[in-house]
Amino acid sequence: MKIIDAHIHFDQYEKDKRDVILQEMNAAGIDYIISVSTNLESSIKNLALSKDDRRIKAAFGFHPEPPLPEKAVIDQLIQWIKENQGNMIAIGEVGLPYYARQASRSEMFPYESYVEILERFVTLAAELHKPIILHAVYDDAPVVCDLLEKHKIASAHFHWFKGDKQTMKRMIQNGYFISVTPDVIYEREIQELVKEYPLELMMVETDGPWPFEGPFSGQSTHPKMIQPSISKISELKNIAVKEVSEILYENTSQFYTL
């Protein structure tokens, strides 16, 4: 099967592990990896990596889970993205800080400031005519849908999505894509999501170097972990592995114009 890892933080791997992945990609059927960024430094690193190997496709953005940055930091990143837009495949990873907010449990958490930052990136995606890669789960997802609809963004990719059925239905109606990680092998919540969401709006990812459990426990996250993910999706959808693989590949290829 031919595979595209639709969401990986390739810049966060140590060089020796990056080298191993690049050496093993062809044998594992991995044609491309979409390497998302978390800030300006990460974006610069992903740009360099993508120039070194054409199979690495860079996305530039600001991950929402770290502490709120100063406005000047976002200004600088957005300016840099505009200057380097020809070298990126998408805006991302951007979104809202669900996990940081849950950990904080403070009424003073600056949620609206994060929403304002996200809207700047949504606006930028519209301005540059680029897809947007989103970190938006549970009750953050409807807020993100509001922004996407407000700015008429059609090319939206919700990575490792988790949320309620009402939001899922809204996302399907809008043609938004999701991507599935290797935890589909052992997480009931993700398995139920795969059953509900149309295969035609689905991709596969690792979110590496994030570690996984179950059969992947103790292993360094590698794009080849997508192979058993596809087999599980095939089982859940009751569609042949070959057909599932081809549809997922075509979905990602068309979405990112590969």
C-alpha positions as CSV (number, residue, x, y, z in Angstrom):
1,M,0.0,0.0,0.0
2,K,1.1,3.6,-0.7
3,I,0.9,5.9,2.4
4,I,1.0,9.5,3.3
5,D,1.5,10.5,6.9
6,A,-0.8,13.4,7.0
7,H,0.4,14.9,10.3
8,I,3.8,14.4,12.0
9,H,6.2,16.7,13.9
10,F,9.2,15.5,12.0
11,D,11.3,18.4,13.3
12,Q,10.9,17.2,16.9
13,Y,12.7,13.9,16.2
14,E,16.4,13.5,17.0
15,K,18.5,13.5,13.8
16,D,19.4,9.8,14.1
17,K,15.7,8.9,14.3
18,R,14.8,11.2,11.4
19,D,17.5,9.5,9.3
20,V,16.1,6.0,10.1
21,I,12.6,7.1,9.1
22,L,13.8,8.6,5.8
23,Q,15.8,5.5,5.1
24,E,12.9,3.2,5.7
25,M,10.1,5.2,4.0
26,N,10.4,3.6,0.6
27,A,10.3,0.1,1.9
28,A,7.3,1.0,4.1
29,G,5.4,2.5,1.2
30,I,5.5,6.0,2.7
31,D,5.5,8.5,-0.2
32,Y,5.2,11.7,1.8
33,I,5.1,13.1,5.3
34,I,3.3,16.3,6.2
35,S,5.5,17.9,8.8
36,V,3.6,20.4,10.9
37,S,5.2,23.3,12.9
38,T,4.6,24.6,16.4
39,N,6.2,28.0,16.3
40,L,8.6,30.1,14.3
41,E,11.7,28.1,15.2
42,S,9.9,24.9,14.3
43,S,8.7,26.4,11.0
44,I,12.2,27.4,10.1
45,K,13.5,23.9,10.9
46,N,10.7,22.2,8.9
47,L,11.4,24.5,5.9
48,A,15.1,23.3,6.0
49,L,14.0,19.6,6.3
50,S,11.6,20.0,3.3
51,K,14.4,21.5,1.2
52,D,16.7,18.5,2.0
53,D,14.1,15.9,1.0
54,R,11.2,16.4,-1.3
55,R,9.2,13.7,0.5
56,I,8.9,16.1,3.5
57,K,6.1,18.6,3.0
58,A,6.2,21.5,5.5
59,A,3.3,23.3,7.1
60,F,3.9,26.4,9.2
61,G,1.9,27.5,12.3
62,F,1.6,27.9,16.0
63,H,0.6,25.1,18.3
64,P,-2.0,26.3,20.8
65,E,-1.2,24.2,23.8
66,P,2.0,26.1,25.1
67,P,1.6,29.3,27.1
68,L,0.1,32.3,25.4
69,P,2.7,34.2,23.4
70,E,3.1,38.0,23.1
71,K,1.5,39.6,20.1
72,A,4.9,40.4,18.6
73,V,5.7,36.7,18.5
74,I,2.6,35.9,16.4
75,D,3.2,39.0,14.2
76,Q,6.7,37.8,13.5
77,L,5.5,34.3,12.6
78,I,2.8,35.5,10.3
79,Q,5.1,37.8,8.5
80,W,7.6,35.0,8.1
81,I,4.9,32.7,6.7
82,K,3.9,35.3,4.2
83,E,7.5,35.6,3.1
84,N,7.8,31.8,2.8
85,Q,4.4,30.8,1.6
86,G,5.8,29.3,-1.6
87,N,7.6,26.7,0.4
88,M,4.6,25.5,2.6
89,I,1.9,23.0,1.9
90,A,-0.5,24.4,4.5
91,I,-1.1,26.6,7.6
92,G,-0.6,24.3,10.6
93,E,-0.6,23.2,13.2
94,V,-3.0,25.8,14.7
95,G,-6.1,25.6,16.9
96,L,-7.3,25.9,20.5
97,P,-5.7,24.8,23.8
98,Y,-8.2,22.1,25.0
99,Y,-5.6,20.2,27.1
100,A,-3.9,23.2,28.6
101,R,-7.3,24.6,29.6
102,Q,-8.3,21.3,31.2
103,A,-5.0,21.2,33.1
104,S,-5.4,24.9,34.2
105,R,-9.0,24.7,35.5
106,S,-8.7,28.5,36.1
107,E,-11.4,31.0,35.4
108,M,-8.6,33.3,34.4
109,F,-7.4,31.1,31.5
110,P,-7.0,33.5,28.5
111,Y,-9.2,31.4,26.1
112,E,-10.5,34.3,24.1
113,S,-6.9,35.4,23.4
114,Y,-6.2,32.0,21.9
115,V,-9.4,32.3,19.8
116,E,-8.1,35.6,18.5
117,I,-4.8,34.1,17.5
118,L,-6.5,31.2,15.8
119,E,-8.7,33.7,13.8
120,R,-5.5,35.4,12.6
121,F,-4.3,32.1,11.1
122,V,-7.7,31.3,9.7
123,T,-7.7,34.7,8.0
124,L,-4.1,34.0,6.8
125,A,-5.2,30.7,5.3
126,A,-7.9,32.4,3.4
127,E,-5.6,35.2,2.2
128,L,-2.9,32.8,1.0
129,H,-5.4,30.2,-0.4
130,K,-3.8,27.4,1.7
131,P,-5.4,24.5,3.6
132,I,-5.4,24.7,7.4
133,I,-4.4,22.0,9.8
134,L,-6.3,22.1,13.1
135,H,-5.8,21.1,16.7
136,A,-9.4,21.2,17.8
137,V,-11.1,18.6,19.9
138,Y,-14.3,18.2,22.0
139,D,-15.9,21.5,22.9
140,D,-13.2,23.5,21.0
141,A,-14.3,22.0,17.7
142,P,-17.6,24.0,17.3
143,V,-15.7,27.2,18.0
144,V,-13.3,26.4,15.3
145,C,-16.1,25.5,12.9
146,D,-17.6,28.9,13.6
147,L,-14.4,30.6,12.5
148,L,-14.0,28.4,9.4
149,E,-17.5,29.2,8.3
150,K,-17.1,32.9,9.1
151,H,-14.1,33.1,6.8
152,K,-15.4,30.6,4.2
153,I,-12.6,28.1,4.7
154,A,-13.4,24.9,2.9
155,S,-10.0,23.1,3.0
156,A,-9.8,22.2,6.7
157,H,-8.1,19.2,8.3
158,F,-8.9,18.3,11.9
159,H,-6.0,16.1,13.0
160,W,-6.7,13.4,15.7
161,F,-10.2,14.7,16.0
162,K,-12.4,13.8,19.0
163,G,-15.9,15.3,19.5
164,D,-19.6,14.8,19.7
165,K,-21.9,13.6,16.9
166,Q,-23.5,17.0,16.4
167,T,-20.2,18.6,15.7
168,M,-19.1,15.6,13.5
169,K,-22.3,16.0,11.4
170,R,-21.5,19.7,11.0
171,M,-18.0,18.9,9.9
172,I,-19.1,16.3,7.4
173,Q,-21.7,18.7,5.9
174,N,-18.9,21.3,5.5
175,G,-16.6,18.7,3.9
176,Y,-13.9,19.0,6.6
177,F,-11.3,16.2,6.8
178,I,-10.2,14.3,9.8
179,S,-7.1,12.1,10.2
180,V,-6.8,8.9,12.3
181,T,-3.8,7.9,14.4
182,P,-2.5,4.4,15.4
183,D,-4.7,4.5,18.5
184,V,-7.5,3.4,16.3
185,I,-6.1,-0.1,17.0
186,Y,-7.0,0.0,20.7
187,E,-9.2,3.1,21.5
188,R,-12.9,2.5,21.3
189,E,-13.7,6.2,20.9
190,I,-11.6,6.5,17.8
191,Q,-13.0,3.3,16.4
192,E,-16.5,4.7,16.8
193,L,-15.4,7.9,15.1
194,V,-14.1,5.9,12.1
195,K,-17.4,4.0,11.8
196,E,-19.3,7.3,11.6
197,Y,-17.1,9.5,9.5
198,P,-17.1,9.1,5.7
199,L,-14.0,7.4,4.3
200,E,-14.0,10.1,1.6
201,L,-13.2,12.7,4.2
202,M,-10.5,10.8,6.1
203,M,-6.7,10.7,6.2
204,V,-4.2,8.8,8.3
205,E,-1.4,10.2,10.5
206,T,1.0,9.4,13.4
207,D,1.4,12.8,15.1
208,G,4.9,11.5,15.8
209,P,7.0,11.6,17.9
210,W,3.9,11.3,20.2
211,P,4.1,7.7,21.6
212,F,1.3,5.1,21.3
213,E,0.2,2.3,23.5
214,G,-1.2,-1.2,22.8
215,P,0.9,-3.0,20.3
216,F,3.1,0.1,19.8
217,S,4.0,0.4,23.5
218,G,7.7,1.3,24.0
219,Q,8.3,1.9,20.3
220,S,9.5,5.1,18.7
221,T,6.6,6.4,16.6
222,H,7.2,5.7,12.9
223,P,5.0,6.4,9.8
224,K,5.0,2.7,9.1
225,M,2.6,2.4,12.1
226,I,0.0,3.7,9.6
227,Q,-0.1,0.2,7.9
228,P,-2.0,-1.5,10.8
229,S,-4.1,1.6,11.2
230,I,-5.3,1.2,7.6
231,S,-6.0,-2.5,8.2
232,K,-8.1,-1.5,11.3
233,I,-10.0,1.1,9.3
234,S,-10.7,-1.5,6.7
235,E,-12.1,-3.9,9.3
236,L,-14.3,-1.1,10.9
237,K,-15.6,0.0,7.5
238,N,-16.0,-3.5,6.1
239,I,-14.1,-2.4,3.0
240,A,-11.1,-4.2,1.4
241,V,-7.7,-3.0,2.7
242,K,-6.6,-2.2,-0.9
243,E,-9.6,0.0,-1.5
244,V,-9.3,1.8,1.8
245,S,-5.6,2.4,1.3
246,E,-6.2,3.9,-2.2
247,I,-9.0,6.2,-1.0
248,L,-7.0,7.5,2.0
249,Y,-4.0,8.1,-0.3
250,E,-6.0,9.9,-2.9
251,N,-7.8,12.0,-0.2
252,T,-4.5,13.3,1.2
253,S,-2.9,13.7,-2.2
254,Q,-5.8,15.8,-3.5
255,F,-6.2,17.8,-0.3
256,Y,-2.6,18.8,-0.2
257,T,-2.1,19.0,-4.0
258,L,0.8,16.5,-3.9
